Amino acid sequence: GGWPELMERNHALALAGRQILLDKLDLPQPCPDEMVGSMAVVQLPDEQSDAVTKAGIAPLQEALWEIFKIEVPVIPWPDARGRLVRISAQFYNTLPQYEYLAKALLELISL
């Protein structure tokens, strides 16, 4: 056990979670595996609208929470029309959670 093993497990889980999203959403890999720690991003296709809520939250992020109870940041990139979804991997996360996120994203966005 120990911190090094936990960090390696979280890294492997972040890579696996990212790969699930890339495969299910048919997206390109945004960066090499070596650039991923325990967090990873995928870049979604450009949104047709650059609207955000008054709190500055992307409508997709809000819908993920309201409909699926998934709390994950949706970050504008490189401008308000582009979107990154950032996942985090910790000891309590599991691969089925990333599968659930991919399913929810497929339902909410048109690719």
N, C-alpha and C positions, 0 to 999 in steps of 0.2 A: 503494500500500500504506500501511502504517502502522497505528497503534493505532486511530484513529477509524474506519477502514474495517473493521478486524477486529471492533470493537465493534458496528458497524452490521450486519455479516454475522451475528454471533452473536445479536443481537437479532432479526433477521429469521428466523433458524433456530429460535429459541425460540418465536416466534409461529407458525411453520409447524408445528413439532412439537406445540405445544399444540392447534392446530386439527385435526391428525390425530387426536389423542386425543379431542377433543370430538366430532368427526364420527363416528368409529368406535364410540364408547361412548354416543353420543346424550346428551351432557351439556351443560348451559348454560355459557356463558362466565362465569368467576368474577370477572373484573375487566376494565377497559378495557385495550386494547393499550398505552396510554401508561404503564401501571403495570408493564409487563414489561420486564426488562433482558435478561440472558442466561439467566435462570432463570424458569420458569413453573410454575404448579400447576393441577391439575384436581381438583375435589372429586367423589369417588366416592359412590355411594349409601351410606347408613348400613349398617354391618355388624351382623349379628344378635348378635354376641358382642363383648365388649370385652376379650377375652383378648390378652395379649402374652406373649412368651417371657420367661424369667428375665432375659435381657439387655435387655429393654424393646423388643424388635423386634416389629413387627406381623407376624402370621402371613402376610399377603399379601406383605410385603417379603421374608420368608424364602423363601416359595414362588417368588417371581420369581427369586431367586438360585439356589435349589436345582434348579429344573426348567429354567429358561430362561437361566441365567447372566446375568441382567439385574440390575445394581446401581443401584437407584433408591430414594430415601427414600419411605416411606409414613408419613405424619405424622398422629397423631390430631388431629381438628379438627371442631367446636369442643370436643368431648369425646372420650372413648375410643371411642365408637361411630362417629363420623365419620372419614373418611379423606381426606387430600390426597395425591396423588402429585406429587412435585416433579421436573421435568426440568431439565436443564442443557444449554446449547448451547455448544460450543467448536469450535475449528477442525477437530478430528478427528471430529466428529459428522456424521451424514448422515441424510437423511429416512427411508431404509429402516430405520434403527434405531428411529425413533419408530413406524413401521408395525409393526415386530416387537413393541415394547412394547404397542401397542394390541391386537394379536392375543393376546399372552400374558395381558393383563388380561381380555380377553373370555373366555378359557378358564378363568380362575381365579375370576372373580366372576360372580354372576348378577344381571343388571340388570333 
